Amino acid sequence: MNTSDEAAGAGQLYTRIAWRLMPLLLLCYVVNYIDRVNIGIAKLQFSDQLGFDARVFGLGAGLFFIGFLLLEVPSNLLLARIGARKTLLRIMLLWGLVTVLTMFVRTPWQFYTLRVLLGAAEAGFFPGIILYLSYWFPAARRARITALFFVAVPVAGLVGSPLSGWIMHGMDGIAGLKGWQWMFLLEGLPAMVLGVVAFRCLDDGPQQARWLTAEERAQVARDLAQAPGTERTAHGSLRLAFREPRLLLLGMISFGSYVLANTIAFYSPTIIHNAGVSNVLQVGLLSAVPSAVGIVAMLYWGRHSDRHAERRWHYALPLFAAAASLAAMKMVQLHPLWAVALLSVATAGHFASLSVFWSVPPTLLPPQAAAAGIAVISSIGALGGAVGPAMLGYVTSLTGDLGTGLQVAAAMIACAGLLMLWILRPRKPSPDALAQPH
């Protein structure tokens, strides 16, 4: 068999593997993200009914990432020991249960506790899936699979916001439950069901997959063994990563990206509501528009960056656009169409920059330190996920104006763009290099 025939055969094999794994994994991630951020629209009902002010909501939204940070690494270590099937079953059963229990919240401390528990329950899901995919796809094919998995985030916004709005609007008062209580119940149960489905339908790795022939399993094993970057990371990789002076700066950039992500995820429904849309179903439908724009932006901008082999401005420009749109929100809070338009720009900026950012750290970190370095960058970013909503809640409570908080968030986001421009600035050749003959 010649080289072209081998490549075609490998392409068919990995296409079949992708079709076997990705639909279920994408569905799980869509449900995961919906359950993480659905308090954004639930807030429109339960804040008044439970007497939660902006500070309580912001703190609760951000506390999710405390539990998430504490257990993210241990969860991945456990996955490596017991396998993906048992790990996904545990994670999805627990996060579905905590989501359902949120319907019984009555006090701020109950709200805080369940948000920390939800973060702890969900910890390890996304990095666990990334690790799981590395068992099936060699490095040369993994980037496109990971990009496909990322699409679940805007899809969750596209589907989740209208669904949540419909439940809260249509089921309010049924069986004595509020609309937001029905939402947590009906959106928590699918995670538990999908956990069982994943346990029964997925395999821990190619060697356990009976739907692959022995020859196909051997080919996957060969491809993984031959692919660069599959070797185990040395114990000193974390120390080596910290020797890269730009590591913490990349973490600060990730911090700003998380502030943008959670501002959109948790506050889009409130922004639309404050703009004059009182019907929760209409809020849900309008909240889906920015997500649709974000899908197009992610797919187009990532390809545009690859085609031009340029990361610096392809990351910074979307962030600047997002920051400007959030800063301008204070001036258009009473105009629903303008609010949706500016949210669409912010969401497009978020997803466009997201598709570019994670291609940068591997090019700056030593190969043997990339895994540890990326984990550090992600962890620093997740702190932004906690700080951003808490800051917005505090500033809103202090000033009585969400727009002021959005401008503070916009400043953080713009700083992330400026940092990327500085880190990837063109390097001047050294005097010794200039002195060498050509």
N, C-alpha and C positions, 0 to 999 in steps of 0.2 A: 504494500500500500504506500503510495507516494505521500509527500508532505501535505499537499492540498486536500487529499482524501482524508488524512488523519485529522486535519483541522476541521473539515466539514463534519466528520464523525463526532469530534469533541464538542463542536458547537451544538449539534443535535442532542448530545447527552446532557449538556448543561442547560439547554432550553427545556428539556423534559424535567430535569430536577427543579428548575425555577417554577415551572407550571405546577409541579407537585407541592412545593413548599410555600411559594409566595402568596397565593390568594388567601390562605388561612392566616399566615403571619400578618399580612396587610390588614385583614379584618380585625385581628386581635389588637393591632396597634391603633386602628381607628377607634375602637371601643376604649382602649386605654386612654387615649388623649381626650376623648369626650368626657370620661369620668374624672379626669384630672381638672378640666377647666369649666365643667358645667355649672360650677357655683357662680360664674360670671353672670349668667342669665338668671339663675335661681335667686340671686341677690335682689332682683327687681321686686320679688314678692316677699322673701323671708326677712329682709332688712327691716321693713316696716312692721311686719307681723311679730317679729321677735325682738324688736327694738335695738337692732345692731346698727351702730353708726359706721361711718367710713373707716375709722381707725380699726374697729373690730374686724371688719371685712378684709381690709388690707393686710393686717397681721395674720389672720387665718389663712388667706390665700398664699402668703409667703411661707408660712410654717410647714407647708407641704414639703418644701425642699430641705428642711432640717432632717426629717425622717429619711428622706431620699438620700441625702449625703451620708448619713450614718451607716446605712446598710447596703449601699450600692456595691462596694467592693466585696464585702462578705458574701453577698448574694451570688456574685459571679464566681467566687471561689467554690461555693457550694455547687453551682451548676457544673463546674469542671469535675466535681467528685461524684455527684449522683445522676448527672445527665439532664438534658434539656426538658424531657417530657415531665419528669417529676417537679423540676423547678418551675416550669410554666404552670403546671397544675396548682402548685402552692401559691405562686404569685397571683394568679387570676382568681382563684377562690377567695383569697384574703382581700384583694382590692375590691372585688365585687361585693363581699360581705360588708366592708367598711362603707362603701358607697351607699348600700341599702340602709345601714345604721344611721347615716347622716339625716335620714328623714325624721329621726326622733330627736334631733338637736333642739334644745330649748334655751341654753345659756351660752355666753361667750366661751367659757372654759370647756364645755362639751364640744363646741365648734373647733376650738384650737386643738383639743386632744384628737379628734377624729381626723383633722387635716394632717397632723403629724403621723398618725397611724396609717393614713392613706399613702403618704409618701414612703413610709417604711414598707408597706405592703407592695407598692409598685416598684420599689428599688430593685435594680437589677434587670428589669424587663428589657429596656432598650439596649444596654450594653450586653445583656445576655443573648439577645437576638443577633447582635453584631458578632459575638463570639460563636454562636451557633452557625451562622452563615459561613464563618471561616472554616468550619468542619466540612463544608460541601463545595465551596467555590475557591479556586486558587486566586492569588492576589490579582492577577491580570484581569479577572472577571468580576472581582468583588466590588469595584467602585460603582459600576452600573447597577449592580444588585442593591447596594446600599442606597444609591440615589432613588431607586424605585421604592425602597422601603420608606424613605423620607417623604414621599408624596402622600403618605397616609396622614400627615399632619394637616395640610390644607384640606384634604378630603374630609377629615374629621370636622373641620370648621364648616365646610360646605354642607355636610349632612347633619351634624350635631346641633347647630344653632336652630335651624327650622324645626327639627324633631323636638328639641327641648321646649321651644316656644309653643309648638302644637300641644304637647302634653300639659304644660302649665296652663294654657288657655282652655283646652277642651275638657280637662279632667278635674278642674278646680271644684272642690266641694263634693265630689263623688265619694261615697262611703265615709263621709266625714273627714276626708283628707284634703289638705291644701294642694294646689297644683304643683308646687315645688316638691312636696313630699312624694307625689306620684312620679315625678321626674327622677328623683334619686332611686326609687324602687325599680322603675321600669328600665332605667339605664344601668343599674347595678347588676341585675339578674343576668343579662347576656354575657358579662365577663365570666361569671361562674360556669355558665353552660359551655362557653368557648374553651375554658380551662380543661373541662372534661373531654371536649372534642379534640383539643390539641394533644392531650395525653394518649388518646386512643388512635389518632391518625398520624402523628408524627413519629419519626424514628430519631434516636439519639445521635445517629451519624450514618454515613454511607454504608459502613460494614454491617449495620443492623437492618438495612433497607432490603426487604425481600423483593421489592418491585424493580430492583436493579439486578442485572445478571452478575455472575462472578467476575466476568471480564470487565464490566462497567465499574464495579466496585474497585477492582484493581487499578483501572485507569485513573479514577478519582484519587486514589491513594498515591499513585505515581505523580500526578499533577501537583498535589499538595506538597509532596516531598521535594519536588524540583523547583517549586515556586520560590522566589526570593521573599524574605520576610516571614517565613514560616518557622524559622528556628526559634527556640525558646529564648526568652529575654534573660540576660544575666542579672544576678542579684544586685549588681552595682548600677543597673540601668537608671534607677531613680536619681542616684547621686550624680550620674553622668548627665542626666537631663537638666539638673539644676546648674550645671556648669555652662549651659547655653544662656547667655545674658538676656536673650529675648523671650525666654520661657514665661516669666511672670508678666511681661508686657502682652504676650499672646493671651494669657489668662485674663488680663484686664480688658482686652478686646472682647473676649468671650463673655465677660461680665456684662459689658454694654449690650451685646447681642441678646443675652437673656433678659435684660431689662426691657428691651424692645419686644421680645417674644411674649413676655407675660403681661406687659401693658396692653397689647392687642388681645391676648387670650382672655384676660380677666375683666377688662374694662370696655371692650367694644360695645357690649349690650348697654352698659350705663351711658356711654357717650351718645348712642343713638336714642336712648330713652330721654336723656337730658335735652336732646335736640328737638323734642316735641312729639315723639312717638310713644304713646302710652299703652297701646295694645301689645301684650307680650308676644303674641304670635307674629305680628308685624315686625317687632324687634328681632325675633329669631330669623325671619326671612331676610330682612335687610342685613343682618350680621353675616349671612352666607355670601353676600356679594363680594366683600373683600377677599374671602378665601378662594373664590373662583378666579379672581384676578391674580391672586398669589400663585396658584397652580401654573398659570400661563407664564408668569414672570420667572418662576423657578426653572421651568423647563427651557425657556428661551435664553435666560441670562447665563445659566451654567454652560450651555453649548456655545454661546457667544464668547465666554471667557476661555473655554478650551480652544476654540477655533483661532483666537488671537493670542493664545498662550500668555495671557495677562491677568494678574490677580489683584494687583494693588488698587487700581481705580475701579475695577469691577466689584471689589468689596466696598470701597469707601463711598462711591457715588450712591448706591442704593441706601446706605445708612444715612447719608446727608439728606436724601429725599425724604426718608422716613422721619428723621428728626424735625425737618422743616414742617412736615404735615402735622405732626403732633403739636408742635409749638403754635401753629396757626389755628389749632382746634379751639382755642380760647375765644377766637373772634367769630366763630361760626356755630356756636353751640345751639343756637335757636333755628338753624336751617338744616333739616334732616338730610337733604340731598348732598349738601356740601359736607356734612359730617361723614356720610357714607363714602363720598369721593375721597376725602382726606384719609379715611381709614383704609381705603383701597390702596392708596399710594403707600401708606405705612406698611401694610401687609405685603404688598409687592416688594418693597424694600427689604423687609425681613426675610422673605423666602428667597429672593434673588441673592442676597448677601450670604445666606445660609448655604446655598449651593456652591459658593466659592470658598468660604472660610476654611472648611475642613480639609481642603487640598493644600493649604499653606503650611501647617505645622510639620508634616513629614519632610518638607523641603528644607526646613530650617534646623531640625533636630538631627543629631547623629542617628543612623539607622538602628543601632542597638539600644537607643534610648527613646525611640519614637513612641512605643506603647505606653511607657510610664509617663512620658512628657505629655502625651495627649490626655491621659487620665487626669493629670494635674490641671491642665488647661480646662478640661470639662468640669472639674470640681470647683475651680475658681468661678467659672461661669455660672454654675448652679447657685453659688452665693448671690449672684445678681438676681436669680429667680426668687430668692427669699427677700432680698433688700428692696427690689423694685416695687412690688405690690405694697409692702409695709410702708415704704416712703410715700407712695401715692395716697394711701389711706391716712397717714399722719398729716400730710400737707393739706389734704382736702378737709380733714376734721379741723385743722388749725385755721384755715382761711375760708372755709365754706365754699371753695371753688375748685373743682376737679381740674379746670384748665391750668391753674398755677402748677399743680403737681405734674401735669403733662409736660409743661415747659421745663421743669427740673429733669424729668426723664429724658426729654429731648436733648438737653445739654450732655447727659451721660452718654447717650447714643452717639452724638456727634463726636465726642471725645474718642470713642472707639474707632470711628472712621479716621480721625486724625492720627491716632496711634498706628493704624495699619499703614497709612501713607508714610509715616516716619520709619517704621520698621523695614518696609520694603523699598525705601528710597534708593535710587541708583547710587552705587558706590563709585567714588572717584578712584581711578587707578593710583596705586602707590608710586612715589617718586622712583623707586627701583624698577618698577614695571615700565615706566615711561622712558627710563634711561636705556633699557635694553634695545639692541638694534633689531630692526624689522627685516 
